[in-house]
């Protein structure tokens, strides 16, 4: 699949992705990419966030490829039962452990627990060994339950701009390969 053949939905996490974040950079470079906007970026409500993701998927005109980061992964996965059209694939980066009672802010737990059934579409989960929002083992377990290809990003923090992942060329190459294989 080529970029022009897909509606690429960028699904940021808690507080959105700023201009230096790899998601924002990709959105500006991928001609068919658009961001799923949320009414409240800093006070996420599961029902609102999943409804926004489902609406974007259901309004798409081409096959959908989801590119989600952090809480955006949880929103996309929890929204899947509301999808009225098939998903070509999903690229999930740094899923948070929304079942962890120690997660901060605590209201992020309302996005959990994750479903444990295999996803109905091809997916990749990329996780870091030192992500402060999810242990590597939990991310690997989630990916296994979903039937996702699991990629070890090494010690990469939360794979966001604060962790040094603004341009993220390795992620871009991995996404290009994922898209080509769809």
C-alpha positions as CSV (number, residue, x, y, z in Angstrom):
1,X,0.0,0.0,0.0
2,X,1.2,3.5,-0.7
3,X,0.4,6.7,1.3
4,X,-1.9,8.0,-1.4
5,X,-4.0,4.8,-1.2
6,X,-4.8,5.2,2.5
7,X,-6.4,7.6,4.9
8,X,-3.7,7.8,7.6
9,X,-5.2,8.7,10.9
10,X,-2.8,10.2,13.5
11,X,-4.1,9.5,17.0
12,X,-2.0,11.3,19.6
13,X,-2.1,10.5,23.3
14,X,-2.6,12.5,26.5
15,X,-2.1,16.3,26.0
16,X,-1.7,15.8,22.2
17,X,1.5,15.7,20.2
18,X,3.3,19.0,19.9
19,X,5.1,20.4,16.8
20,X,8.4,18.6,17.5
21,X,6.7,15.2,18.1
22,X,7.3,12.6,15.4
23,X,3.5,12.3,14.9
24,X,3.2,16.0,14.0
25,X,6.2,15.8,11.7
26,X,4.8,12.7,9.9
27,X,1.4,14.4,9.6
28,X,3.0,17.4,7.8
29,X,4.9,15.0,5.4
30,X,2.2,12.4,4.6
31,X,-0.2,13.8,2.1
32,X,-3.2,11.7,3.3
33,X,-2.6,12.0,7.0
34,X,-4.9,13.8,9.3
35,X,-5.1,14.1,13.1
36,X,-7.9,12.8,15.1
37,X,-8.8,15.8,17.3
38,X,-10.1,15.4,20.8
39,X,-12.2,18.0,22.7
40,X,-10.2,17.6,25.9
41,X,-6.5,16.7,25.4
42,X,-5.6,17.2,29.1
43,X,-8.7,15.6,30.6
44,X,-9.3,12.5,28.5
45,X,-12.7,10.8,28.7
46,X,-12.7,7.3,27.2
47,X,-16.1,7.5,25.6
48,X,-15.3,10.8,24.0
49,X,-11.9,9.8,22.7
50,X,-13.1,6.5,21.3
51,X,-16.1,8.2,19.7
52,X,-13.7,10.6,18.0
53,X,-11.5,7.8,16.7
54,X,-14.5,5.8,15.5
55,X,-16.0,8.9,13.7
56,X,-12.7,9.5,11.9
57,X,-12.5,5.9,10.8
58,X,-16.1,5.7,9.7
59,X,-15.8,8.9,7.7
60,X,-12.7,7.8,5.8
61,X,-12.9,7.4,2.1
62,X,-9.9,5.2,1.6
63,X,-8.6,2.2,3.6
64,X,-7.6,3.4,7.0
65,X,-4.1,3.1,8.6
66,X,-4.0,4.2,12.2
67,X,-0.8,5.7,13.6
68,X,-1.3,6.0,17.4
69,X,1.0,7.0,20.2
70,X,0.5,6.4,24.0
71,X,-3.1,6.9,25.1
72,X,-4.0,7.2,21.4
73,X,-3.3,3.5,21.2
74,X,-5.7,2.8,24.0
75,X,-8.3,5.0,22.4
76,X,-7.9,3.3,19.0
77,X,-8.1,-0.2,20.4
78,X,-11.1,0.6,22.6
79,X,-12.8,2.2,19.6
80,X,-12.4,-0.8,17.4
81,X,-15.9,-2.3,18.1
82,X,-17.4,1.0,16.8
83,X,-15.6,0.8,13.4
84,X,-18.0,0.4,10.6
85,X,-15.3,-0.1,8.0
86,X,-12.3,-2.4,7.8
87,X,-8.9,-1.1,9.0
88,X,-6.0,-1.8,6.7
89,X,-3.5,-1.7,9.6
90,X,-2.4,0.0,12.8
91,X,1.0,1.3,13.9
92,X,1.0,1.5,17.7
93,X,3.8,3.2,19.5
94,X,4.4,3.2,23.3
95,X,1.1,1.9,24.6
96,X,0.6,2.9,28.2
97,X,-0.3,0.3,30.9
98,X,-3.8,1.5,31.5
99,X,-4.4,-1.3,34.0
100,X,-1.6,-0.1,36.3
101,X,-3.1,1.5,39.4
102,X,0.2,3.6,39.7
103,X,-0.3,5.3,36.3
104,X,-0.3,9.1,36.4
105,X,-2.6,10.8,36.0
106,X,-4.9,8.2,37.5
107,X,-7.9,9.0,35.2
108,X,-5.9,7.3,32.4
109,X,-6.9,4.0,34.0
110,X,-10.4,4.6,32.7
111,X,-9.1,3.5,29.3
112,X,-8.3,0.0,30.6
113,X,-8.2,-2.8,30.7
114,X,-7.2,-3.5,27.1
115,X,-9.2,-6.2,25.3
116,X,-7.2,-9.4,25.1
117,X,-8.7,-10.7,21.8
118,X,-6.6,-10.6,18.5
119,X,-7.2,-7.5,16.5
120,X,-9.1,-7.8,13.3
121,X,-6.4,-6.0,11.3
122,X,-2.6,-6.2,10.9
123,X,-0.7,-4.2,13.6
124,X,2.7,-3.4,14.9
125,X,3.4,-2.4,18.5
126,X,6.7,-0.6,19.2
127,X,7.8,-0.4,22.8
128,X,10.7,0.9,24.8
129,X,12.5,-1.0,27.5
130,X,12.4,2.1,29.8
131,X,9.1,3.6,29.1
132,X,7.8,5.3,32.3
133,X,4.2,4.6,31.4
134,X,4.5,0.9,30.6
135,X,6.9,-1.9,31.4
136,X,8.4,-3.7,28.4
137,X,6.9,-7.0,29.6
138,X,3.4,-5.6,29.7
139,X,3.8,-4.0,26.2
140,X,5.0,-7.4,24.9
141,X,2.1,-9.2,26.5
142,X,-0.4,-6.7,25.0
143,X,1.1,-7.1,21.5
144,X,1.0,-10.9,21.8
145,X,-2.7,-10.9,22.8
146,X,-3.5,-8.6,19.9
147,X,-1.5,-10.7,17.4
148,X,0.7,-7.7,16.7
149,X,4.2,-7.7,15.4
150,X,6.3,-6.6,18.4
151,X,9.3,-4.3,17.9
152,X,11.8,-3.6,20.7
153,X,12.9,0.1,20.5
154,X,15.6,-0.4,23.2
155,X,16.0,2.2,25.9
156,X,13.9,4.9,24.2
157,X,11.8,6.4,27.0
158,X,8.2,7.1,25.9
159,X,9.2,7.5,22.3
160,X,8.1,11.1,22.2
161,X,9.8,14.5,21.6
162,X,10.8,14.7,25.3
163,X,12.7,11.4,24.9
164,X,14.5,12.8,21.8
165,X,12.1,11.3,19.2
166,X,11.2,14.3,17.1
167,X,12.2,13.3,13.6
168,X,12.6,9.6,14.5
169,X,13.9,8.3,11.1
170,X,14.0,4.6,12.3
171,X,10.2,4.9,13.1
172,X,9.6,6.4,9.7
173,X,11.4,3.6,7.9
174,X,9.6,1.0,10.0
175,X,6.3,2.6,9.2
176,X,7.2,2.7,5.4
177,X,7.9,-1.0,5.5
178,X,4.7,-1.7,7.4
179,X,2.7,0.3,4.9
180,X,4.4,-1.5,1.9
181,X,3.5,-4.9,3.4
182,X,-0.2,-4.0,3.8
